[in-house]
Amino acid sequence: MNATSSSTQQGSPVSKNIVKKTLKIKETFLNLSNNKIKQVQKVINRPNNKSKLRISMTTKDPSRKQVIIPMGNNITKEFIKESNSHITNINCALKAIKSSTIADFICVDNKGIVITTNNVVSGLDLQEIKKYVKNSLFSDADKVSSVRLPQSKSYLKIVGIPFISEKTNSRITSDEIEDVLKNNHIFNNIVLTSKPHVIKMSPKSDMAII
């Protein structure tokens, strides 16, 4: 009697719905651990359950395991409606280029959308994600100008620089400082948010602070 009842329950529409929901979760969150999947299954299988499943995340803000895509509010709203499909398609595109990066989920911030990944993406990954997003937006593709990693802003102070340039025999300029920074490999991944300011250390000094 119990066996028949159990067999009937397994083939019921409710049971099939549970399986579909679990597979959908695995498809959407490819990087979700088995333990988290089990938590999801328990919540789904619990009858008349009104509690919410909470999956805690302990990432620092901002995390480098993110891709930021600035776009307008209207475009963002339309894009986020199909976030599950976009995640699946992005992962297919990344898999096609044999990337180890996996997109976990998409969220919205005040500038556009943020795609969270399992590791820090490479330049090739960024290009592939940008290409997919632009193709999916059709006529609005030109409104997506950049796809980038999170950035932080820091203050840089350079001392011991001659105030008078040897090349021009006149005071050193911001443009000359920029040229030096651009040609130094230490600053390859740094973007200046403002022009360098050249300040003389003292009225009688021949040295400058940048």
FENURPE-V333679 format. One record per helix or strand. SS is the DSSP state (a for helix, b for strand). FROM is the first residue (numbers start at 1). TO is the last residue. Records with the same first field share a line. If there is no record, write none. Layout:
SS: FROM-TO, FROM-TO
This chain:
a: 2-10, 13-28, 34-45, 73-81, 83-96, 123-143, 174-182, 185-187
b: 66-70, 103-108, 112-117, 147-148, 161-162, 164-164, 171-171, 199-200, 207-209
